Amino acid sequence: MSRARSAATAIAALLLLTACSSNKPDATDPDIPPPSGTSSAPVDLAPVKATAVVAGLTSAGFKCGTDEAYALCTSGAASVSILNGDHPRPPVVSVNASGPADKAAAEVAKVLPKVLEIAHISQPQDITSWFGAQKGKPTAEMTAGDWLVSYAAEVDTEEPGVHLTVTDKLCKTACQAE
């Protein structure tokens, strides 16, 4: 093969490679979602009813039942309370664990990302990170999109533990158990 022909073949291959690689989607294209776990920006998730959250938690290995106005799902030492009703999304999702604050917080932290994902609560990475930063505090609150997130650690009580409650700020009626 001549040098000119080899050079022409190499140039053609380079042009073909360049043309093919330009067909890749642009990472900044707003129609293409970022890969999972790469952004803590608010995610617009479709609402999911309480019954769907309970079904999702059951599928994820939680044991679920009903406790008056709430569905109660447990995994290990953590429990999740979901306010029942026909709301477009559960007005209250609470993750709790009993015991000394550090151990209880660790139990909540184990299940928190999965609970937030299944309940379609926006900004799960922000909430999870914020929860981790509450160690040693008795109470704290933050807002994540349309959700109010409340943290409480009960230390000097008959039933010590840690509670993280996520409340839908858009709920207007029957938003709390009576």
C-alpha positions as CSV (number, residue, x, y, z in Angstrom):
1,M,0.0,0.0,0.0
2,S,1.3,3.4,-0.9
3,R,1.9,6.2,1.7
4,A,-0.8,8.4,0.1
5,R,-3.3,5.6,0.3
6,S,-2.4,4.8,3.9
7,A,-2.8,8.4,4.9
8,A,-6.1,8.7,3.1
9,T,-7.4,5.5,4.9
10,A,-6.3,6.9,8.3
11,I,-8.0,10.2,7.6
12,A,-11.2,8.5,6.5
13,A,-11.1,6.4,9.7
14,L,-10.6,9.4,11.8
15,L,-13.4,11.3,10.1
16,L,-15.7,8.3,10.6
17,L,-14.8,8.0,14.3
18,T,-15.4,11.7,14.8
19,A,-18.7,11.6,13.0
20,C,-19.9,8.6,15.1
21,S,-18.8,10.1,18.4
22,S,-20.7,13.4,17.7
23,N,-23.9,11.4,17.7
24,K,-23.6,10.9,21.5
25,P,-26.1,13.0,23.4
26,D,-24.9,16.2,24.9
27,A,-24.6,15.8,28.7
28,T,-26.0,19.3,29.1
29,D,-29.1,18.5,27.0
30,P,-32.1,19.3,29.3
31,D,-34.1,16.5,27.8
32,I,-31.6,13.9,29.0
33,P,-31.7,13.2,32.7
34,P,-28.4,13.0,34.6
35,P,-27.2,9.6,35.6
36,S,-28.7,8.4,38.9
37,G,-27.0,9.9,42.0
38,T,-25.2,12.7,40.1
39,S,-27.3,15.7,41.1
40,S,-29.0,16.9,44.3
41,A,-31.2,19.3,42.3
42,P,-34.9,19.0,42.9
43,V,-36.4,16.1,40.9
44,D,-40.0,16.5,39.8
45,L,-41.5,13.1,40.7
46,A,-45.0,12.0,39.9
47,P,-47.1,11.8,43.1
48,V,-47.6,8.4,44.6
49,K,-50.4,7.5,47.0
50,A,-49.9,6.0,50.4
51,T,-51.0,2.6,49.3
52,A,-48.3,2.6,46.6
53,V,-45.7,3.7,49.1
54,V,-46.7,0.7,51.4
55,A,-46.6,-1.6,48.4
56,G,-43.1,-0.3,47.5
57,L,-41.8,-0.7,51.0
58,T,-43.2,-4.2,51.1
59,S,-41.5,-5.1,47.8
60,A,-38.2,-3.7,49.3
61,G,-38.4,-6.1,52.2
62,F,-40.2,-4.1,54.9
63,K,-42.9,-5.8,57.0
64,C,-46.1,-3.6,56.8
65,G,-49.3,-3.4,58.7
66,T,-51.8,-0.7,59.8
67,D,-51.8,1.2,63.0
68,E,-55.0,3.3,63.1
69,A,-54.6,6.2,60.6
70,Y,-51.1,5.1,59.6
71,A,-49.5,2.3,57.7
72,L,-46.5,1.0,59.7
73,C,-43.6,-0.6,57.9
74,T,-40.5,-2.0,59.7
75,S,-37.1,-3.0,58.6
76,G,-34.6,-4.0,61.3
77,A,-34.9,-1.5,64.2
78,A,-36.3,1.2,61.9
79,S,-40.0,1.9,61.4
80,V,-41.8,4.0,58.8
81,S,-45.2,5.5,59.4
82,I,-47.2,6.6,56.4
83,L,-50.4,8.6,56.9
84,N,-53.2,6.7,55.0
85,G,-55.7,8.5,52.9
86,D,-56.6,9.2,49.3
87,H,-54.2,12.2,48.9
88,P,-52.2,12.4,45.7
89,R,-49.1,11.7,47.9
90,P,-48.8,10.9,51.6
91,P,-49.0,14.0,53.7
92,V,-46.8,12.5,56.4
93,V,-43.9,10.0,56.1
94,S,-42.0,9.4,59.3
95,V,-38.9,7.3,59.9
96,N,-38.2,6.3,63.5
97,A,-35.9,4.1,65.6
98,S,-35.8,3.6,69.3
99,G,-32.8,3.5,71.5
100,P,-29.7,5.7,72.2
101,A,-29.6,8.6,69.7
102,D,-26.4,7.4,67.9
103,K,-27.7,3.9,67.4
104,A,-31.2,5.0,66.5
105,A,-29.9,7.6,64.0
106,A,-27.8,4.8,62.4
107,E,-30.9,2.6,62.0
108,V,-32.8,5.5,60.4
109,A,-29.9,6.3,58.1
110,K,-29.9,2.7,56.8
111,V,-33.4,2.9,55.4
112,L,-33.8,6.6,54.8
113,P,-32.6,6.8,51.1
114,K,-34.9,3.8,50.1
115,V,-37.9,5.3,51.9
116,L,-37.4,8.7,50.3
117,E,-37.1,7.0,46.9
118,I,-40.2,4.9,47.3
119,A,-42.3,7.7,48.6
120,H,-41.1,10.0,45.7
121,I,-39.9,12.7,48.1
122,S,-37.8,15.3,46.2
123,Q,-34.2,16.1,47.0
124,P,-33.5,12.8,48.7
125,Q,-29.7,13.3,48.7
126,D,-30.1,16.7,50.4
127,I,-32.4,15.2,53.0
128,T,-30.1,12.3,53.7
129,S,-27.0,14.5,54.0
130,W,-28.8,17.0,56.2
131,F,-30.1,14.1,58.4
132,G,-26.5,12.9,58.9
133,A,-25.4,16.4,60.0
134,Q,-28.0,16.5,62.9
135,K,-26.0,14.3,65.2
136,G,-26.1,15.7,68.8
137,K,-28.9,18.1,68.1
138,P,-32.3,17.7,69.9
139,T,-34.4,19.1,67.0
140,A,-34.0,20.7,63.6
141,E,-36.0,21.5,60.5
142,M,-35.4,22.1,56.8
143,T,-37.4,22.5,53.7
144,A,-36.8,20.3,50.6
145,G,-39.0,21.4,47.7
146,D,-42.6,21.1,48.8
147,W,-41.7,19.1,51.9
148,L,-41.0,20.1,55.5
149,V,-38.4,17.8,57.1
150,S,-38.3,17.7,60.9
151,Y,-35.8,15.9,63.0
152,A,-36.1,15.1,66.7
153,A,-33.9,13.1,69.1
154,E,-35.4,12.0,72.4
155,V,-32.6,11.4,74.9
156,D,-33.8,11.7,78.5
157,T,-37.2,10.1,78.1
158,E,-38.8,6.7,78.8
159,E,-38.6,5.9,75.1
160,P,-35.4,7.4,73.6
161,G,-35.0,7.4,69.9
162,V,-34.7,9.4,66.7
163,H,-37.5,10.6,64.5
164,L,-37.4,12.1,61.0
165,T,-40.8,13.3,59.7
166,V,-41.4,14.6,56.2
167,T,-44.6,16.6,55.8
168,D,-46.2,17.7,52.5
169,K,-46.5,21.5,52.6
170,L,-49.0,21.4,49.7
171,C,-51.6,19.3,51.7
172,K,-54.7,21.3,52.6
173,T,-57.1,18.8,54.2
174,A,-56.8,15.8,56.5
175,C,-53.0,16.3,56.6
176,Q,-52.5,14.9,60.1
177,A,-54.0,12.0,62.0
178,E,-56.7,13.0,64.4
